[in-house]
């Protein structure tokens, strides 16, 4: 998942979308997105474990 965020950030820089923003802003935004995806993955995994153990 982290690889995907890094790849999308690199693609954005190459295409020029992120090139207008400072590098620190782009990296910070990438870290926020990676954190959000990590929290989402943990919540999904925890939710699936709870529902399968109940059945």
C-alpha positions as CSV (number, residue, x, y, z in Angstrom):
1,X,0.0,0.0,0.0
2,X,2.9,2.4,0.8
3,X,4.4,1.5,-2.5
4,X,1.1,2.5,-4.2
5,X,1.1,5.9,-2.5
6,X,4.8,6.5,-3.4
7,X,4.1,5.5,-7.0
8,X,1.1,7.9,-7.3
9,X,3.1,10.7,-5.7
10,X,6.0,10.1,-8.2
11,X,3.5,10.0,-11.1
12,X,1.9,13.3,-9.9
13,X,5.4,14.9,-9.9
14,X,6.2,13.6,-13.3
15,X,2.9,14.8,-14.8
16,X,3.2,18.2,-13.2
17,X,0.2,18.2,-10.9
18,X,2.2,18.2,-7.7
19,X,5.1,20.2,-9.3
20,X,3.4,23.5,-8.4
21,X,3.3,22.7,-4.7
22,X,6.4,22.6,-2.5
23,X,8.0,19.2,-2.1
24,X,7.5,19.2,1.7
25,X,3.7,19.8,1.2
26,X,3.6,16.9,-1.3
27,X,5.5,14.6,1.0
28,X,3.3,15.6,4.0
29,X,0.1,15.0,1.9
30,X,1.5,11.6,0.8
31,X,2.1,10.7,4.5
32,X,-1.4,11.7,5.5
33,X,-2.9,9.6,2.7
34,X,-0.7,6.6,3.6
35,X,-1.8,7.0,7.3
36,X,-5.5,7.2,6.3
37,X,-5.1,4.0,4.1
38,X,-3.3,2.2,7.0
39,X,-6.1,3.1,9.4
40,X,-8.7,2.0,6.9
41,X,-6.9,-1.4,6.4
42,X,-6.6,-2.0,10.1
43,X,-10.3,-1.2,10.7
44,X,-11.3,-3.5,7.8
45,X,-9.1,-6.4,9.0
46,X,-10.5,-5.9,12.6
47,X,-14.1,-5.8,11.3
48,X,-13.7,-9.0,9.3
49,X,-12.1,-10.9,12.1
50,X,-15.0,-9.9,14.4
51,X,-17.7,-10.9,11.9
52,X,-16.1,-14.2,10.9
53,X,-15.5,-15.3,14.5
54,X,-19.2,-14.6,15.4
55,X,-20.4,-17.0,12.8
